[in-house]
């Protein structure tokens, strides 16, 4: 058999497996809004501590607090820590403190050497929390009435020790629409979700820091955010730490529980994904390069080859296999669009989305490997390499936006 034809069969087979895994994951990725707190819990009413790290969040924190104060589960405390903001974040929070005693404002200490900003603030917040459950949420999230109660209900219903709820992502600009859905697409396509809860292997785990709930004793047992103090992907790594310490973790679909708009323009998209992508592969250039080539081969190349095959009259069997590849990709993308209510036009723009992703991945490698650094929340982080050692994350600058 011709090697090129064999290659096409292999790509089609891989895409079929990915689509099957995607379908299975759609059933496993439970909608958190469908779960209610049991009567026994409602009678005892344990305290839930909602912990919000906030750095220059003047435009978001008010909406977040408003939505949290309207929760149908009222026995909560809302602790906000201003992480050395240069805007009016503290003033906004102070107004809520005066209106509702459940809201308390703390001021973060200057960033310690060896820590990254968000982990340091989360660790400080946990020290002030009095609740039996610790819920870490980002300041740019917007919560439905049952955001807190549904999450705790999921924790109890599925007998897990910690969980992460994935928000519905609000996307406005073309740059957001091309990049933001990539996270859900990759997780549902490549991660066997059944193994997140069912396997003890930390490899099979992921999370998103926008919404993470822990039993307090479990959070303390795993070492809290101190155990991930110098990790850029602190949310993913701390979820793995939960499993590494012998506890159970799970992720849920929160599209009917909370909203979030991660980025607002091209600059924010670039900075955000430059920070995340290379770190998600533990700064391993070989694995990252392999992933870039693999994603290009199965999700981009078929869309390039199909018009070429038709234009240059390639053998019919080859054209048919490439058409099957394209159809398999589009079916998967259609299922993603239906579940997360994406625009139909974004399905057709899938090749452009892959180009965005690959470009961001290459840029992430370039920024880190050449010590340019990544700016995030007014701080610049860099990864330097030393021969014979793993790459180490270093804080090289702390400056205002």
Steps between C-alpha positions, in 0.01 A plus 500: 500500500619850421644662814314826440171311477587306817568831676153624402339185638690546829387863531140401431519225763643741758224752428237227538641403842507867602136545396393189694685625809334840453155340493572293813635806680185695420307258721760499777542880509198560722309827512548620859173700504295177506607406851334620822618497860359217715264586786753385759750757374239777495410424863860518621592795273880470511686822420643534149790742462510670159853626440573757229854609405476844338774693325388806303143370474311828534292432191400146605490460877171686554303274265661191649410600858146596403443156349651318800291693752183378323581130545217268603734352764547786745745361756806626319779740575662689214865589552669727246872564505631802313831386354681835495266650240569840347135567412188545718444129577509555878257792486245293312529211746476735800157613383379140510654447845288784634182355348545132592700362793565179307753689284846566642795672337865414561813654359761264364860506614776588251579203280746260663800366315428153363125561469276599212239765565172307485621204705639733766171687530294178510719362777458819702123493447476142622656608829207738562227254398275352767288275279489122471526544123736730312380633166756693295349713223646758266390861524382504137242224550125566508290252700146369468289463816600135546869528418619416852225253598531298178875468536476376858218266392727351232776453756263304724313313226813364333693450826805700396733712714549788259365609163520764233205647311559630148317827435319595182752719322376828355673569169453819300799571276616264226820440698307376803273282287795335326702427816284471812298190391828316438520409869170312511563355155838353599379367835192330357692368200815367662440459875318179608278669760398171660857469627499837677287359782561131440879490477754586768751608238547881521567502125126466443392824657432860406324803644434868448576753770190708431303270733658241729335348808682308775409338826701711740674207668599363158636837389716516812610136466634551148697807608264759357629739236843484659538163329474678163649834600726538196273347235344713226229235450427488871141385440593193296795412722303527825233270354775247435626556854155400630529163324867464584406515869238228458184712477231512232455779247248570222410771249153626407335703228380827652352664193171547687665602827751772419636719224845639441667714238866410515636747245377814328739557209781350296771623739337329798451179300868493405621568854259248651584210273870582489495458877306174489596289202866414551450464874221247435770271354730560799733701276602184316598611150491151352148419622372846408649473148348155456160635606523790254584265214228252599228766529601647165499156335153396616315831532650731237670304222178321382339840432804603295529173309134466401491794254843397368382142448194617306694762302775261392269197451654270759377139503138472609579271793738766637245779457234294676725431800588869534130589480436251782772670707345843449151370580621335822661826614190704414263256673705533817502878467122506441444301820721748686309795354163353595603419856662836571269709279768631270440681173444281194751705302773400744459138393598590144790707633653197675820509286550864600451401864772236466733757341438730797575217743818390326624858470439563870679176585807597296495848652479346848812292432681801353416728795619251759798349325652837412441654843269771372254438779125508520305790646192416705312720747783754496769242575751348263592133529778314327629144466874449483678176420805360671690206359413176673213655695130537445382841398424723795241773517638833613340829582716760324294810537203637694361816345169675468299473181 
